Amino acid sequence: MFAPTHHPWSWPGGSQGGPSGRFAPPTGIIDDRRGAVPRFYFDVSDGPDCFPDEEGFDLDNLDAAEHEATQTLLQLGREWLSRAQEVRMQVRDEQHRQVLALSVAIKVERLEHLPEPA
């Protein structure tokens, strides 16, 4: 894994990088199918706030982008769900078409039929 060097998101705790804060692959890797590794953009929202990814990341394929999006969303969920009920991520390809949509949410329901403590 490579340490990230930059990213436009401002992560809780002041860290930047990612998308998962732990992985930024090197550029210039050749893929026989397309000539270059595809670039993916990871946009994050937690309700009213949206954090678009203007730079993107080079990843081997959509499976790699899905893995990074999942890991990133799990990490963000741990930190952001204390103030938001849902955290969403949309992944766009090089043509800025949405190729993945992910969300993590927490729902709390109070059950009325539980007896009150004595």
Secondary structure by P-SEA (a helix, b strand, c coil): cccccccccccccccccccccccccccccccccccbbbbbbbbbbcccbbbbbccccccccaaaaaaaaaaaaaaaaacccccccbbbbbbbccccccccccccbbbbbbbccccccc
